[in-house]
Amino acid sequence: MMRYEISEKAQQDLLNIESYLLEKWSIDVLEDFFEKFKKAITILLDKKVIFQKYEDTNFHKLLITKHNSLIYSYEEDVLYIHRILQNFQDPDENYNALK
């Protein structure tokens, strides 16, 4: 059975997103984000769809919301969540964050 692991950086990304959404928006927006995040994980665990490669890495990218993308990879029966990036950040900074 497929399982998933979230890197420390991705966990920090989630905490930053949570803080931002609560500060700037509302609990409803935060809950909506986490529903979309959980749905993305479910889709990836099914492993029926492989999304586009992220730049020239071995990682793939799934758009969670127009603001956030999930960067992931598979190894055998494990889905690794590497980062949850803000799409409006500096693209070079996002890319370098994965090296």
N, C-alpha and C positions, 0 to 999 in steps of 0.2 A: 504494500500500500504506500502511496506517495505521501510524503510529509514535507513540511517546509521549515526553514530556519531564517531568522531575520538577523542580519548583521548588527553590530553595535551602532554603526553609523546610520543604518536605516532606522533603528530604534530612536536614535537622537533626532533624525529627520521627522519621525512621527511626533515626537514630543514638541519639536519646534512648530510643526503644522498645527498641532492641538493648541498650543499657546497663542499662536497668531489668530487662529479662527475664533477662539474664545474672546480674545482682546478686541479684534476688529469687527467680528461678525456676531455670531450667536451660537448657542448650544445646538440649535436646529441645523445650522450649517455644518457644525462639527459632526453631528450624528449622520448627516447625509454623506459627508466625506468618508466616515468609517464604514458605512454601508457599501459605498462604491469600492473601498479598499478591500473589504471582505469578499465582495463579488469578484473582484479581479483575482484574488488568491484562489477562489473556487475554480474559476476559469483556467488558471494556470495549473492547478493540481490535476485537472482532467487531462491535461497535456494533449488535447486534440488540436490545439492551435499553437503555432509558434509565431510570435510577433517579430517585427523587424529587428535587425541587428542594431545595436547602438554604436554608431560610428565604426571604427575599425577594431572593436573589441570582440571578445567572445561572449559578451552580454547581449541581452535582448531588452527591448523597451516596450512597455504597455502604458498607454495613456489612461490614467485613472480619472482625471478631470482635465479641463482645459488648462489648469494651473499646475498639475502634478503628473509626473511619470514615474512608473515603477521600473527599476532596473533589476533584472534577474538573470539567473542561469540555472541549468539543470545539471545534476551529476547523479547518475544512476536513478535511485528512487527519491532524491531530495531536490526540492525547489529551494534555491537560495535567493533571498531578497537582499540585494546589495545596497541599494539606495532608493529613496523616494525624493526625486529632484523637483525643484520648482522650475517650470518651463520658461519663466521669464527672467531667470538668472542668467549671468554671463555663460554662454555655451562652453567656452574654454574652461571656465572654472568647474562646470559640471563634469566635463570630460576628464579633467585632471583629478577630480575627486575620486575617480574610479581606478586610478593607477596606483 
